[in-house]
Amino acid sequence: MFLYNVTLILDATAAEDWLQWMQDIHIPQVMATGMFVSNRLLKVVDSPNEGVTYCSQYVVETLDNYNKYQETFAPALQAELNEKYKNRFVAYRSLMEFVA
């Protein structure tokens, strides 16, 4: 099992709109790909960064499913995010493996 984590540092003026968009549009689209088995959305409360920081996390069972998501679905989904919130966020993506 693996955890795909996307951390976004948002301009404070975009944070509320982004959160609503994530909950109503983006996360349902990601989950509709069928590549992930669960997800969660977290707000970082002690971020040293300016703005508002969130982590969206998705659990994926296999590397094959993760790679398929990255190749088939991620480009369009990330392009939509980039277009909608252009120059209002920075994103960091990482893949982690569950060890315990």
C-alpha positions as CSV (number, residue, x, y, z in Angstrom):
1,M,0.0,0.0,0.0
2,F,1.2,3.5,-0.8
3,L,0.2,7.0,0.1
4,Y,0.2,9.7,-2.6
5,N,0.5,13.1,-0.8
6,V,-0.1,16.4,-2.4
7,T,0.9,19.4,-0.3
8,L,-0.4,22.8,-1.5
9,I,0.6,26.2,-0.1
10,L,-2.1,28.6,-1.2
11,D,-2.4,32.3,-1.3
12,A,-4.8,33.1,1.6
13,T,-7.2,34.9,-0.8
14,A,-7.6,31.6,-2.8
15,A,-7.8,29.2,0.1
16,E,-11.6,29.2,0.8
17,D,-12.5,28.8,-2.9
18,W,-9.8,26.1,-3.4
19,L,-11.1,24.1,-0.4
20,Q,-14.7,24.2,-1.8
21,W,-13.4,23.2,-5.2
22,M,-11.4,20.3,-3.8
23,Q,-14.3,18.9,-1.9
24,D,-16.9,19.4,-4.6
25,I,-15.0,18.8,-7.8
26,H,-11.3,17.7,-7.6
27,I,-11.3,14.9,-5.0
28,P,-14.4,13.3,-6.5
29,Q,-12.7,13.4,-9.9
30,V,-9.6,11.8,-8.5
31,M,-11.5,9.1,-6.7
32,A,-13.6,8.4,-9.8
33,T,-10.5,7.3,-11.6
34,G,-10.7,4.0,-9.6
35,M,-7.0,4.1,-8.8
36,F,-7.3,5.0,-5.1
37,V,-9.1,3.2,-2.3
38,S,-9.4,6.1,0.1
39,N,-8.5,9.7,0.6
40,R,-8.3,12.5,3.2
41,L,-7.8,16.2,3.2
42,L,-5.9,17.9,6.0
43,K,-5.0,21.5,6.9
44,V,-1.5,22.1,8.3
45,V,-1.9,24.1,11.5
46,D,1.7,24.8,12.2
47,S,3.1,25.6,8.7
48,P,6.1,27.9,8.6
49,N,5.0,29.2,5.2
50,E,3.0,32.2,4.4
51,G,-0.5,31.5,3.2
52,V,-2.6,28.4,4.0
53,T,-1.2,24.9,3.6
54,Y,-3.3,21.7,2.9
55,C,-2.4,18.1,2.3
56,S,-4.6,15.9,0.1
57,Q,-3.7,12.2,0.6
58,Y,-4.8,9.3,-1.5
59,V,-4.2,5.6,-0.6
60,V,-3.3,3.4,-3.6
61,E,-2.8,-0.4,-3.4
62,T,-0.2,-0.9,-6.0
63,L,2.5,0.9,-7.9
64,D,0.8,-0.1,-11.1
65,N,-2.3,1.8,-10.1
66,Y,-0.2,4.8,-9.1
67,N,1.7,4.8,-12.3
68,K,-1.5,4.5,-14.3
69,Y,-3.0,7.4,-12.5
70,Q,0.1,9.5,-13.2
71,E,0.2,8.6,-16.9
72,T,-3.5,8.6,-17.7
73,F,-5.3,11.0,-15.3
74,A,-2.9,13.3,-13.5
75,P,-1.9,15.5,-16.4
76,A,-5.5,16.7,-17.1
77,L,-6.4,17.0,-13.4
78,Q,-3.2,19.0,-12.6
79,A,-3.8,21.2,-15.6
80,E,-7.2,22.1,-14.3
81,L,-5.8,23.0,-11.0
82,N,-3.0,25.1,-12.6
83,E,-5.5,26.9,-14.8
84,K,-8.0,27.7,-12.0
85,Y,-5.4,28.8,-9.4
86,K,-2.6,30.0,-11.6
87,N,0.2,31.8,-9.6
88,R,-1.8,31.4,-6.4
89,F,-0.2,28.2,-5.0
90,V,2.9,26.0,-4.8
91,A,2.5,22.2,-4.8
92,Y,4.7,19.4,-3.6
93,R,3.9,15.8,-4.5
94,S,5.3,12.7,-2.9
95,L,4.7,8.9,-2.8
96,M,5.2,7.0,0.4
97,E,5.1,3.3,1.2
98,F,3.3,2.0,4.3
99,V,5.8,0.1,6.4
100,A,3.7,-0.7,9.6
